[in-house]
């Protein structure tokens, strides 16, 4: 499956790389002493500080590499089956291979990449109908929980902001602005998560929302489905404004289930993709 990429211009991965270099030398506008200088200044008294600084830098670079590669997968910049070369990624991000290797190991535990051989060949994992269903079924559970809590706890300011987001969603949907649509839908759900006033639930829900990124881009690239999503957001907002928790939860549940139904119709099963490949090869 190939998801449309709403981002234009330079690669996000390259931009993250430049930011990684910046963060290595500056935090909050204050310079960080480079490791080489630290080594010159190090004394027996400060060896522990030096080790701590180097560990902090390695952890920071690993986290930045992980986030950059993860975002590139979710955005569709790295499509399913793309081979990820450690040397190339290290060069683009301006880091050594070690943080890249650490990032790829983390991504493999999340099922986003897979190792093909002992030689270390790593590719982006295939986006499948089953993975989509697994993510969206769990999302439906978390979304309904967040929506019920939000209905009880959301303030008037947040309701006003939700209305503004729905209005903005209508504008970008009419303009067929895919990047704007994806962003507006994310803001709508993120605000409901935050309004649940449960930090742990919000963290898990947002993480799963991020994991569904490539499926959401695919779903929202369809004009009819994007309009349906807008109407569903408007209905959920109405239920929240009325403080009707049962209705809001039912609408949130249907919102996720309709996404599953739509995506099932868009994602080809592995055997279908194989047949298409054979047919293409035979006709070439």
Number of C-alpha atoms within 10 A of each C-alpha: 20 14 21 19 19 17 13 8 5 8 13 17 21 16 13 20 23 15 14 22 14 12 18 18 14 13 10 6 8 8 12 13 12 13 14 9 9 17 12 8 11 14 12 6 8 12 14 11 13 17 12 11 17 14 12 12 17 18 14 16 26 24 17 22 27 21 16 21 24 22 20 18 21 21 22 21 21 21 22 19 15 15 17 19 13 19 14 12 21 18 13 16 24 18 21 16 16 14 21 25 19 18 21 26 17 17 19 17 10 11 13 20 24 22 17 11 8 7 7 13 13 21 21 22 19 17 20 17 20 12 14 20 17 12 17 22 16 13 22 19 15 21 26 21 18 24 27 22 20 24 24 15 14 20 12 10 9 15 18 13 14 22 18 14 21 20 15 16 28 19 15 17 22 13 11 17 15 21 17 17 27 21 15 23 20 17 17 19 19 15 18 24 25 20 22 20 16 13 12 8 16 21 13 13 24 19 11 16 19 15 20 17 19 24 29 22 21 19 22 23 21 15 14 12 16 23 18 16 22 20 16 17 23 19 16 23 22 16 19 25 19 12 17 15 20 15 17 24 24 15 20 24 20 15 19 20 17 15 20 21 11 15 19 16 10 15 19 16 14 14 9 11 13 12 11 13 12 11 11 10 9 8 7 5
